[in-house]
Amino acid sequence: MRDFLIFSYMTKFLSKTLLLLGLMAVSACNLSQKSTQESDATATANLSAESEIIPSEIKENLEFLSSNDLKGRATGSEGINKAAK
C-alpha cells in the first residue's frame, strides 16, 4: 500500500510539473511571436513614412559603391568605411 501511495504522489507531481513546463514553453513562444509581429509592423510603418524610392538616387548610390574610389571595399579598409557611411 505504501508503494502505491508513493507512486501515486510521484505521478501527480510529475504530471503537474510537465504541465507547468508545457504551459511555460507555449507562453514563451507566444510572447516572442507577438514581439516579432509588432517589430515587423513598426518597421513597415517606418519604411512607409520615409521618402519614396527615386531611381536616379539608386543609380547614383550604385555607381558610388561600385566606383574605384572605394578600392575594392576589403574588410578593414578605408573603402569599406566610406561605403558604410
N, CA, C and O of each residue as an XYZ file, in Angstrom:
340
protein
N       0.823     -1.192      0.000
C       0.000      0.000      0.000
C       0.868      1.258      0.000
O       0.564      2.235     -0.684
N       1.951      1.219      0.774
C       2.830      2.360      0.854
C       3.453      2.659     -0.517
O       3.561      3.824     -0.902
N       3.858      1.632     -1.248
C       4.440      1.809     -2.576
C       3.442      2.447     -3.538
O       3.811      3.286     -4.360
N       2.190      2.048     -3.432
C       1.160      2.617     -4.295
C       0.988      4.103     -4.019
O       0.848      4.888     -4.956
N       0.997      4.507     -2.745
C       0.843      5.917     -2.392
C       2.030      6.739     -2.885
O       1.860      7.854     -3.377
N       3.213      6.188     -2.750
C       4.403      6.880     -3.240
C       4.327      7.029     -4.756
O       4.601      8.103     -5.291
N       3.960      5.964     -5.439
C       3.830      6.003     -6.897
C       2.763      7.010     -7.311
O       2.960      7.762     -8.265
N       1.650      7.032     -6.614
C       0.556      7.952     -6.923
C       1.004      9.397     -6.725
O       0.730     10.255     -7.565
N       1.687      9.665     -5.626
C       2.186     11.015     -5.360
C       3.192     11.442     -6.426
O       3.135     12.568     -6.922
N       4.101     10.557     -6.774
C       5.111     10.888     -7.779
C       4.466     11.138     -9.143
O       4.882     12.045     -9.864
N       3.471     10.355     -9.496
C       2.775     10.526    -10.767
C       2.083     11.885    -10.827
O       2.166     12.582    -11.838
N       1.403     12.261     -9.748
C       0.735     13.566     -9.706
C       1.748     14.702     -9.790
O       1.541     15.677    -10.513
N       2.840     14.570     -9.049
C       3.865     15.605     -9.047
C       4.479     15.764    -10.437
O       4.635     16.885    -10.923
N       4.826     14.657    -11.072
C       5.434     14.718    -12.401
C       4.467     15.257    -13.449
O       4.862     16.030    -14.322
N       3.216     14.857    -13.365
C       2.252     15.339    -14.353
C       2.028     16.840    -14.200
O       1.916     17.554    -15.196
N       1.962     17.326    -12.952
C       1.796     18.766    -12.742
C       3.034     19.530    -13.219
O       2.919     20.600    -13.817
N       4.207     18.979    -12.951
C       5.444     19.626    -13.373
C       5.523     19.692    -14.895
O       5.870     20.733    -15.454
N       5.204     18.589    -15.566
C       5.232     18.571    -17.030
C       4.201     19.522    -17.613
O       4.474     20.195    -18.607
N       3.040     19.587    -17.019
C       2.005     20.508    -17.483
C       2.468     21.954    -17.333
O       2.276     22.768    -18.236
N       3.074     22.270    -16.198
C       3.576     23.613    -15.966
C       4.681     23.972    -16.963
O       4.686     25.076    -17.508
N       5.603     23.062    -17.202
C       6.667     23.306    -18.171
C       6.112     23.488    -19.580
O       6.583     24.343    -20.330
N       5.123     22.696    -19.934
C       4.495     22.829    -21.248
C       3.816     24.176    -21.415
O       3.939     24.812    -22.462
N       3.094     24.618    -20.379
C       2.435     25.922    -20.446
C       3.454     27.057    -20.542
O       3.234     28.036    -21.255
N       4.562     26.922    -19.826
C       5.603     27.947    -19.897
C       6.217     28.003    -21.296
O       6.492     29.085    -21.815
N       6.425     26.855    -21.894
C       7.004     26.815    -23.239
C       6.059     27.449    -24.258
O       6.493     28.207    -25.125
N       4.782     27.139    -24.153
C       3.801     27.699    -25.084
C       3.688     29.209    -24.902
O       3.618     29.948    -25.883
N       3.669     29.669    -23.658
C       3.552     31.116    -23.434
C       4.797     31.849    -23.901
O       4.695     32.973    -24.391
N       5.966     31.247    -23.763
C       7.197     31.883    -24.242
C       7.185     32.002    -25.758
O       7.605     33.024    -26.301
N       6.717     30.985    -26.439
C       6.620     31.043    -27.905
C       5.647     32.119    -28.335
O       5.896     32.842    -29.300
N       4.558     32.224    -27.634
C       3.534     33.199    -27.977
C       4.067     34.616    -27.786
O       3.792     35.487    -28.611
N       4.824     34.866    -26.713
C       5.370     36.201    -26.478
C       6.359     36.591    -27.554
O       6.320     37.719    -28.045
N       7.246     35.684    -27.933
C       8.236     36.018    -28.947
C       7.569     36.254    -30.299
O       8.020     37.092    -31.080
N       6.518     35.529    -30.569
C       5.817     35.709    -31.839
C       5.143     37.080    -31.876
O       5.163     37.748    -32.909
N       4.551     37.504    -30.765
C       3.907     38.806    -30.727
C       4.927     39.923    -30.898
O       4.689     40.872    -31.645
N       6.061     39.817    -30.208
C       7.057     40.878    -30.310
C       7.618     40.962    -31.727
O       7.915     42.057    -32.204
N       7.767     39.829    -32.406
C       8.244     39.833    -33.783
C       7.226     40.501    -34.693
O       7.592     41.285    -35.568
N       5.960     40.196    -34.493
C       4.923     40.808    -35.315
C       4.863     42.309    -35.080
O       4.686     43.082    -36.022
N       5.012     42.724    -33.820
C       4.974     44.152    -33.520
C       6.166     44.870    -34.140
O       6.014     45.968    -34.676
N       7.356     44.259    -34.074
C       8.533     44.901    -34.653
C       8.424     44.960    -36.167
O       8.876     45.928    -36.777
N       7.828     43.935    -36.793
C       7.618     43.961    -38.241
C       6.667     45.090    -38.628
O       6.885     45.785    -39.620
N       5.611     45.263    -37.837
C       4.648     46.320    -38.123
C       5.301     47.691    -37.960
O       5.037     48.601    -38.746
N       6.147     47.844    -36.949
C       6.848     49.108    -36.724
C       7.805     49.398    -37.868
O       7.883     50.529    -38.350
N       8.534     48.372    -38.304
C       9.485     48.554    -39.414
C       8.747     48.940    -40.689
O       9.215     49.801    -41.435
N       7.609     48.321    -40.949
C       6.819     48.653    -42.134
C       6.311     50.085    -42.059
O       6.309     50.800    -43.062
N       5.882     50.504    -40.880
C       5.401     51.877    -40.718
C       6.530     52.868    -40.936
O       6.327     53.919    -41.543
N       7.727     52.538    -40.441
C       8.872     53.433    -40.643
C       9.255     53.530    -42.113
O       9.606     54.608    -42.590
N       9.191     52.417    -42.834
C       9.528     52.438    -44.254
C       8.545     53.277    -45.044
O       8.939     54.025    -45.939
N       7.269     53.156    -44.717
C       6.274     53.912    -45.462
C       6.342     55.399    -45.117
O       5.927     56.239    -45.914
N       6.864     55.728    -43.932
C       6.964     57.124    -43.534
C       8.144     57.810    -44.206
O       8.146     59.033    -44.346
N       9.152     57.040    -44.626
C      10.311     57.622    -45.275
C       9.961     58.053    -46.701
O       8.892     57.743    -47.226
N      10.905     58.779    -47.303
C      10.662     59.252    -48.667
C      10.561     58.076    -49.629
O      11.056     56.982    -49.356
N       9.922     58.322    -50.738
C       9.754     57.251    -51.717
C      11.049     56.982    -52.467
O      11.966     57.803    -52.441
N      11.127     55.858    -53.124
C      12.325     55.442    -53.846
C      12.406     56.195    -55.167
O      11.449     56.243    -55.941
N      13.574     56.781    -55.401
C      13.790     57.549    -56.628
C      14.871     56.834    -57.438
O      15.988     56.654    -56.954
N      14.548     56.426    -58.666
C      15.504     55.657    -59.475
C      16.850     56.346    -59.673
O      17.886     55.682    -59.693
N      16.847     57.649    -59.817
C      18.121     58.346    -60.024
C      19.020     58.256    -58.788
O      20.241     58.182    -58.919
N      18.428     58.260    -57.591
C      19.212     58.115    -56.360
C      19.789     56.709    -56.249
O      20.918     56.533    -55.792
N      19.023     55.715    -56.662
C      19.507     54.335    -56.633
C      20.697     54.192    -57.574
O      21.706     53.578    -57.228
N      20.568     54.765    -58.769
C      21.656     54.695    -59.747
C      22.910     55.393    -59.220
O      24.022     54.890    -59.382
N      22.727     56.536    -58.599
C      23.856     57.289    -58.038
C      24.550     56.488    -56.931
O      25.779     56.441    -56.878
N      23.772     55.863    -56.054
C      24.352     55.050    -54.971
C      25.094     53.837    -55.516
O      26.184     53.514    -55.043
N      24.523     53.173    -56.495
C      25.181     52.002    -57.079
C      26.480     52.377    -57.776
O      27.473     51.656    -57.680
N      26.471     53.507    -58.478
C      27.692     53.949    -59.146
C      28.783     54.270    -58.123
O      29.952     53.958    -58.349
N      28.413     54.887    -57.009
C      29.394     55.193    -55.961
C      29.944     53.916    -55.342
O      31.156     53.788    -55.168
N      29.064     52.961    -55.004
C      29.507     51.729    -54.354
C      30.375     50.870    -55.267
O      31.205     50.097    -54.788
N      30.190     50.999    -56.568
C      30.995     50.203    -57.498
C      32.191     50.967    -58.051
O      32.919     50.454    -58.901
N      32.396     52.188    -57.573
C      33.492     53.002    -58.108
C      34.848     52.534    -57.581
O      34.937     51.818    -56.584
N      35.889     52.956    -58.274
C      37.258     52.627    -57.875
C      37.718     53.435    -56.669
O      38.743     53.116    -56.066
N      36.976     54.474    -56.311
C      37.324     55.282    -55.137
C      37.300     54.469    -53.847
O      37.998     54.799    -52.888
N      36.513     53.428    -53.825
C      36.380     52.614    -52.608
C      37.434     51.519    -52.522
O      37.500     50.803    -51.522
N      38.243     51.382    -53.535
C      39.378     50.459    -53.548
C      38.992     49.025    -53.178
O      39.697     48.371    -52.410
N      37.904     48.549    -53.709
C      37.507     47.155    -53.537
C      36.694     46.845    -52.294
O      36.135     45.753    -52.187
N      36.615     47.758    -51.369
C      35.838     47.579    -50.136
C      36.248     46.338    -49.359
O      35.389     45.606    -48.868
N      37.544     46.090    -49.240
C      38.026     44.938    -48.475
C      37.786     45.175    -46.984
O      37.725     46.320    -46.534
N      37.653     44.098    -46.227
C      37.404     44.192    -44.799
C      38.522     44.966    -44.109
O      39.701     44.664    -44.296
N      38.150     45.961    -43.314
C      39.114     46.756    -42.580
C      39.771     47.872    -43.387
O      40.654     48.561    -42.877
N      39.359     48.057    -44.620
C      39.990     49.084    -45.460
C      39.228     50.401    -45.376
O      38.128     50.471    -44.829
N      39.850     51.455    -45.938
C      39.186     52.754    -45.983
C      37.936     52.690    -46.860
O      36.938     53.355    -46.586
N      38.005     51.892    -47.898
C      36.883     51.785    -48.831
C      35.616     51.270    -48.178
O      34.524     51.757    -48.469
N      35.752     50.292    -47.298
C      34.570     49.731    -46.625
C      33.960     50.760    -45.676
O      32.741     50.823    -45.513
N      34.820     51.567    -45.053
C      34.309     52.600    -44.158
C      33.585     53.689    -44.933
O      32.549     54.181    -44.485
N      34.114     54.070    -46.084
C      33.435     55.060    -46.930
C      32.092     54.527    -47.412
O      31.100     55.255    -47.431
N      32.065     53.252    -47.803
C      30.826     52.649    -48.299
C      29.774     52.582    -47.186
O      28.585     52.783    -47.433
N      30.219     52.302    -45.977
C      29.285     52.215    -44.852
C      28.666     53.568    -44.533
O      27.488     53.661    -44.190
N      29.482     54.620    -44.650
C      28.957     55.967    -44.359
C      27.999     56.394    -45.439
O      27.451     57.495    -45.378
